[in-house]
Amino acid sequence: MTTAVDKAYQDLWRTYATHPLGAPESQTFTEILKFYFEPEEAALAAKMGFQPEPEEVIARRAGMPLEEASQLLTKMSSKFFVLGFRRPDGTRTFRLKIIIGGPGLFEIPFIIREPSPDLERLGDLWDQYLNEGHGKGLHSGGIAISRTLPAIKAPKENVLAFEDAVELVKKAPSPVIVPCSCRTAHRNCDDPIRVCIGLSAGTPSPREDGTPVIDSHHFVGNMARIRPAPVDEVVETLKLASNAGLVHMTMNFQDDPWFICNCCPHACHLLRGVTTFKGAGAVAPSSFWSVLDEDLCNGCGNCVLRCPVDAITMADGLPEIKYELCLGCGQCTFVCAPDALRLQKREDKILTPPQDDQQFFLAYAQGKGMSYPVHQH
């Protein structure tokens, strides 16, 4: 027998499943939703959409008194599990967070909360859900969710503005450094944690003007874990990540790409699309690929160990690069003592990323046969 509580979480799952990023049905996902939403919150959230709407509209759709809905919306927004804004005219609007990216539903607890057994359990649930089908589903759209940025210290030339990590940081209005959600969640990697970079609020268009709806009585977390940083410090963080073998990745659109994650193949939900879930086009490569000067190569094989996606093997004492796998991240060049490897503009056609998040999600939805924007009825 389905109880009212069960129905609340089932309805909320169905709402998330309408978004192009998807949410495969699973008891694991229900357990994940229980971490974020109390039953009465889940029932109301199931009536929300991914576009900002006045709270009066949400309350009416849910058949709930406005005062009760307003209190629940404030509580959810204060925990950062939905997005709430008060417009200059006083109207309060709310929307669901997308499931990943932004930061989305997945990332936010691991960014703002201190380590705890509950957080570890949530990380285990997300890992289980990824392996049950969510990981493959993320990489089944008509376009890659993320794209690679060439490492800032790798030898290369002719870098376009939208794939120059330093330029993206310089253009960001207020960059921040945050803990890596994936490595915090999955605890299977010794790579640096505090190396992910927020470039903006990471909210899909349309964006709201106004002030966030936050009541400190409901907030759970530590905002000091989100640390504003000057450009020079952020660039040093990029260098640290490059030296550690991490791959610079961002959302696959040009304008305001939200973040630069510095990713490992062990934990990253997006890079694992290549290494674990074998998704077609899981991560878009940069417009570069690695090329070898055989006369300089000493055959050490360090590049094979460094490549995050196993795109390099040894053949007859020399590296052999599988260009269909190469991300153009430049990590192999960091460990090539004789400088036999460098990044060169690709000879095959590289698709220009969509201009903005609206164009991206439209293309992604079309690839999955879904509609975008998503509208509640």
C-alpha positions as CSV (number, residue, x, y, z in Angstrom):
1,M,0.0,0.0,0.0
2,T,1.4,3.4,-1.0
3,T,1.3,5.9,1.9
4,A,1.1,9.7,1.6
5,V,4.8,9.9,2.5
6,D,5.7,7.3,-0.2
7,K,3.6,9.3,-2.8
8,A,5.3,12.6,-1.9
9,Y,8.7,11.2,-2.8
10,Q,7.5,9.3,-5.8
11,D,5.9,12.5,-7.1
12,L,9.1,14.4,-6.5
13,W,11.1,11.8,-8.4
14,R,8.8,12.1,-11.3
15,T,9.3,15.9,-11.3
16,Y,13.1,15.5,-11.4
17,A,12.7,12.9,-14.2
18,T,11.0,15.5,-16.4
19,H,14.3,17.5,-16.6
20,P,16.6,16.6,-19.5
21,L,19.4,15.7,-17.0
22,G,17.1,12.9,-15.9
23,A,16.5,10.8,-12.8
24,P,16.2,7.0,-13.3
25,E,13.6,5.5,-11.0
26,S,15.3,3.8,-8.1
27,Q,14.8,3.2,-4.4
28,T,18.3,4.6,-4.0
29,F,17.1,8.0,-5.4
30,T,14.2,8.0,-3.0
31,E,16.6,7.6,-0.1
32,I,18.7,10.4,-1.5
33,L,15.6,12.7,-1.7
34,K,14.8,11.9,2.0
35,F,18.2,13.4,2.9
36,Y,17.2,16.7,1.2
37,F,13.4,16.9,1.9
38,E,11.1,16.2,4.8
39,P,7.9,14.5,3.6
40,E,5.9,17.8,3.6
41,E,8.7,19.6,1.8
42,A,8.8,16.8,-0.8
43,A,5.1,17.0,-1.4
44,L,5.4,20.8,-2.1
45,A,8.7,20.5,-4.1
46,A,7.0,17.9,-6.4
47,K,4.7,20.8,-7.5
48,M,7.6,23.1,-8.3
49,G,9.4,23.5,-11.6
50,F,12.9,24.4,-12.8
51,Q,11.9,27.9,-13.8
52,P,11.3,30.7,-11.2
53,E,7.7,31.0,-10.2
54,P,6.0,33.2,-7.6
55,E,5.2,31.4,-4.4
56,E,1.5,32.1,-4.8
57,V,1.5,30.0,-8.1
58,I,3.3,27.1,-6.4
59,A,1.0,27.2,-3.4
60,R,-2.1,27.2,-5.6
61,R,-0.8,24.3,-7.7
62,A,-0.1,22.3,-4.6
63,G,-3.5,23.1,-3.1
64,M,-1.8,24.5,0.0
65,P,-2.5,27.6,2.0
66,L,-0.1,30.4,1.0
67,E,1.2,30.9,4.5
68,E,2.1,27.2,4.9
69,A,3.7,27.0,1.5
70,S,5.6,30.2,2.1
71,Q,7.1,28.7,5.3
72,L,8.1,25.5,3.6
73,L,9.6,27.3,0.6
74,T,11.7,29.5,2.9
75,K,13.0,26.5,4.8
76,M,14.0,24.6,1.7
77,S,15.6,27.7,0.2
78,S,17.5,28.3,3.4
79,K,19.0,24.8,3.2
80,F,20.0,25.7,-0.5
81,F,18.0,22.6,-1.8
82,V,15.7,24.9,-3.8
83,L,16.5,28.4,-5.1
84,G,14.4,31.3,-3.7
85,F,14.7,35.0,-4.5
86,R,12.9,38.2,-3.4
87,R,12.5,40.5,-6.4
88,P,13.0,44.3,-6.0
89,D,9.2,44.6,-6.1
90,G,8.9,42.2,-3.1
91,T,7.6,39.1,-5.1
92,R,9.2,35.9,-3.9
93,T,10.0,33.3,-6.5
94,F,11.2,29.7,-6.2
95,R,12.6,27.0,-8.4
96,L,14.0,23.5,-8.0
97,K,17.7,23.1,-8.4
98,I,18.9,20.9,-11.2
99,I,20.2,17.5,-10.2
100,I,23.9,18.1,-10.9
101,G,26.0,21.2,-11.9
102,G,25.6,24.7,-10.8
103,P,26.1,23.6,-7.9
104,G,23.0,21.4,-8.1
105,L,21.2,19.1,-5.7
106,F,24.2,16.7,-5.6
107,E,27.0,19.1,-5.0
108,I,25.6,21.6,-2.4
109,P,25.7,19.5,0.8
110,F,29.3,18.4,0.1
111,I,30.3,22.0,-0.4
112,I,28.6,23.7,2.6
113,R,28.5,21.0,5.2
114,E,31.2,19.6,7.4
115,P,32.1,15.9,7.1
116,S,29.8,13.7,9.1
117,P,28.5,10.1,9.0
118,D,25.2,11.3,7.4
119,L,27.2,13.0,4.7
120,E,29.2,9.9,4.1
121,R,26.0,7.9,3.8
122,L,24.7,10.4,1.3
123,G,27.9,10.1,-0.7
124,D,27.5,6.3,-0.8
125,L,23.9,6.6,-2.0
126,W,24.9,8.9,-4.8
127,D,27.7,6.5,-5.8
128,Q,25.2,3.6,-5.8
129,Y,22.7,5.7,-7.8
130,L,25.4,6.5,-10.4
131,N,26.2,2.9,-10.9
132,E,22.5,1.9,-11.1
133,G,21.9,4.0,-14.2
134,H,22.2,7.7,-13.4
135,G,25.8,7.9,-14.5
136,K,25.0,6.4,-17.9
137,G,21.9,8.5,-18.2
138,L,23.9,11.8,-17.6
139,H,25.9,11.0,-20.7
140,S,23.1,10.0,-23.1
141,G,22.1,13.4,-24.3
142,G,22.8,14.8,-27.7
143,I,25.7,16.9,-26.5
144,A,28.4,16.5,-23.8
145,I,27.5,18.0,-20.4
146,S,31.0,19.2,-19.8
147,R,34.1,20.1,-21.8
148,T,37.8,20.0,-21.2
149,L,40.0,23.1,-20.8
150,P,43.6,22.7,-21.7
151,A,45.9,22.9,-18.7
152,I,47.1,26.4,-18.2
153,K,50.8,25.4,-18.1
154,A,50.7,22.9,-20.9
155,P,52.7,24.1,-24.0
156,K,50.1,25.1,-26.6
157,E,49.1,28.0,-28.9
158,N,46.0,29.7,-30.3
159,V,43.8,29.2,-27.3
160,L,40.2,30.5,-27.8
161,A,38.8,32.8,-25.1
162,F,36.1,30.4,-24.0
163,E,38.6,27.6,-23.4
164,D,41.2,29.6,-21.7
165,A,40.9,28.9,-17.9
166,V,42.7,32.0,-16.9
167,E,40.5,34.2,-19.0
168,L,37.4,32.6,-17.6
169,V,38.6,33.4,-14.1
170,K,39.4,37.0,-15.0
171,K,35.9,37.5,-16.4
172,A,34.2,36.0,-13.4
173,P,32.5,38.7,-11.3
174,S,33.4,37.0,-7.9
175,P,35.3,33.7,-8.2
176,V,35.2,31.4,-5.2
177,I,37.2,28.3,-4.2
178,V,35.2,25.4,-2.8
179,P,35.8,21.8,-1.9
180,C,35.4,19.2,-4.6
181,S,32.0,17.6,-4.2
182,C,32.9,14.4,-6.0
183,R,36.0,13.6,-4.0
184,T,34.3,14.7,-0.8
185,A,31.3,12.4,-1.5
186,H,33.1,9.3,-2.7
187,R,36.2,9.4,-0.5
188,N,38.2,7.2,-3.0
189,C,40.9,9.6,-4.0
190,D,43.9,11.3,-2.4
191,D,44.0,14.2,-4.8
192,P,43.6,17.8,-3.5
193,I,40.0,18.6,-2.3
194,R,39.9,22.5,-2.2
195,V,40.5,23.1,-5.8
196,C,37.1,23.6,-7.5
197,I,36.3,27.1,-8.7
198,G,32.9,28.7,-8.8
199,L,32.7,31.4,-11.5
200,S,29.1,32.5,-10.9
201,A,25.9,31.6,-9.1
202,G,25.5,28.7,-11.5
203,T,21.8,29.2,-12.0
204,P,20.3,28.2,-15.4
205,S,18.6,31.0,-17.2
206,P,16.3,32.8,-16.7
207,R,18.1,34.3,-13.6
208,E,16.3,36.3,-11.0
209,D,17.2,39.8,-9.8
210,G,16.9,40.3,-6.1
211,T,18.2,38.9,-2.9
212,P,18.3,35.2,-1.9
213,V,15.6,33.9,0.4
214,I,17.5,32.6,3.4
215,D,16.4,32.3,7.0
216,S,19.4,31.6,9.3
217,H,17.3,29.5,11.6
218,H,17.0,26.8,8.9
219,F,20.5,27.1,7.4
220,V,22.6,24.0,8.0
221,G,26.3,24.3,6.9
222,N,29.3,26.5,7.0
223,M,29.4,29.3,4.4
224,A,33.1,29.8,5.2
225,R,33.7,26.7,3.1
226,I,32.8,28.9,0.1
227,R,35.7,31.3,0.0
228,P,35.9,34.3,-2.3
229,A,39.4,34.5,-3.7
230,P,41.3,37.1,-5.8
231,V,42.2,36.1,-9.4
232,D,45.9,35.5,-8.6
233,E,44.9,33.0,-5.9
234,V,42.5,31.2,-8.2
235,V,45.1,31.0,-10.9
236,E,47.5,29.4,-8.4
237,T,44.8,26.9,-7.6
238,L,44.6,26.0,-11.3
239,K,48.4,25.5,-11.3
240,L,48.2,23.3,-8.2
241,A,45.4,21.2,-9.8
242,S,47.4,20.9,-13.1
243,N,50.5,19.7,-11.2
244,A,48.4,17.2,-9.3
245,G,47.3,15.6,-12.6
246,L,43.7,17.0,-12.4
247,V,41.7,17.9,-15.5
248,H,40.2,21.4,-15.9
249,M,36.6,21.0,-16.9
250,T,33.6,23.3,-17.2
251,M,30.1,23.3,-18.5
252,N,29.8,22.9,-22.2
253,F,28.7,26.4,-23.2
254,Q,30.5,29.7,-23.8
255,D,28.8,32.4,-21.8
256,D,29.0,32.1,-18.0
257,P,30.0,28.4,-17.8
258,W,29.3,28.4,-14.0
259,F,32.5,26.7,-12.7
260,I,35.9,25.2,-13.4
261,C,36.1,21.8,-11.7
262,N,39.5,20.1,-11.4
263,C,38.7,16.5,-12.0
264,C,40.1,13.1,-11.3
265,P,39.0,9.9,-13.1
266,H,38.2,8.1,-9.8
267,A,35.4,10.2,-8.3
268,C,34.3,12.9,-10.9
269,H,30.7,12.2,-12.0
270,L,31.5,13.7,-15.4
271,L,34.9,12.3,-16.1
272,R,33.7,8.9,-15.0
273,G,31.3,9.1,-17.9
274,V,34.4,8.4,-20.0
275,T,36.3,6.0,-17.7
276,T,33.5,4.1,-16.1
277,F,30.1,4.6,-17.8
278,K,31.5,4.7,-21.3
279,G,29.1,7.3,-22.4
280,A,29.3,8.4,-26.0
281,G,30.5,12.0,-25.9
282,A,30.4,12.2,-22.1
283,V,33.0,14.9,-22.0
284,A,33.8,17.2,-24.9
285,P,37.5,17.5,-25.7
286,S,39.3,20.8,-26.0
287,S,40.2,22.0,-29.5
288,F,43.7,20.5,-28.9
289,W,45.2,17.0,-28.9
290,S,48.6,15.7,-27.9
291,V,51.2,15.2,-30.5
292,L,54.5,13.4,-30.2
293,D,58.0,14.4,-31.5
294,E,59.5,10.9,-31.8
295,D,63.0,12.3,-32.1
296,L,62.8,13.8,-28.6
297,C,60.9,10.9,-26.9
298,N,63.0,8.7,-24.6
299,G,60.3,6.1,-24.2
300,C,59.9,6.5,-20.4
301,G,56.1,5.8,-20.5
302,N,55.2,8.4,-17.9
303,C,52.6,9.8,-20.2
304,V,50.8,6.5,-20.1
305,L,50.5,6.6,-16.4
306,R,49.4,10.3,-16.4
307,C,46.6,10.2,-19.0
308,P,43.3,10.3,-17.1
309,V,41.3,8.4,-19.8
310,D,43.8,5.8,-20.9
311,A,44.3,7.4,-24.3
312,I,48.0,6.6,-24.5
313,T,49.7,3.2,-24.8
314,M,53.2,2.1,-25.6
315,A,54.0,0.5,-28.9
316,D,57.5,-0.4,-30.0
317,G,59.0,1.8,-27.2
318,L,57.0,4.9,-28.2
319,P,53.7,6.4,-27.0
320,E,50.7,5.8,-29.2
321,I,47.9,8.2,-28.8
322,K,44.3,7.2,-29.4
323,Y,42.9,10.4,-30.7
324,E,39.3,9.3,-30.4
325,L,39.9,9.3,-26.6
326,C,42.3,12.2,-26.1
327,L,40.6,15.0,-24.2
328,G,43.3,17.6,-25.1
329,C,43.9,18.3,-21.4
330,G,47.6,18.4,-21.7
331,Q,48.3,16.3,-18.6
332,C,50.7,14.1,-20.5
333,T,52.9,17.1,-21.3
334,F,53.6,17.7,-17.6
335,V,55.5,14.4,-17.1
336,C,57.4,14.5,-20.4
337,A,60.9,15.4,-19.3
338,P,62.3,15.8,-22.9
339,D,59.3,17.9,-24.0
340,A,58.4,15.4,-26.7
341,L,54.7,16.0,-26.2
342,R,52.8,19.2,-26.7
343,L,49.2,20.3,-27.4
344,Q,48.4,21.1,-31.0
345,K,45.1,22.3,-32.7
346,R,43.1,19.3,-33.7
347,E,42.9,18.4,-37.4
348,D,39.4,16.9,-37.1
349,K,36.3,19.1,-36.6
350,I,35.7,20.4,-33.1
351,L,32.1,21.6,-32.5
352,T,31.8,25.1,-31.1
353,P,30.0,24.9,-27.7
354,P,26.5,26.4,-27.5
355,Q,26.5,30.1,-26.6
356,D,24.6,29.8,-23.3
357,D,22.9,27.4,-20.9
358,Q,19.5,27.8,-22.6
359,Q,21.0,26.7,-26.0
360,F,22.9,23.9,-24.2
361,F,19.9,22.4,-22.4
362,L,17.8,22.7,-25.5
363,A,20.3,20.7,-27.5
364,Y,20.8,18.2,-24.7
365,A,17.0,17.7,-24.4
366,Q,16.6,17.2,-28.1
367,G,19.2,14.5,-28.0
368,K,17.1,12.7,-25.4
369,G,13.7,13.3,-27.1
370,M,12.6,15.6,-24.3
371,S,11.2,19.1,-24.0
372,Y,13.0,22.1,-22.7
373,P,12.2,24.4,-20.8
374,V,10.3,22.1,-18.4
375,H,6.9,23.4,-17.4
376,Q,4.7,22.4,-14.5
377,H,1.0,22.1,-15.1
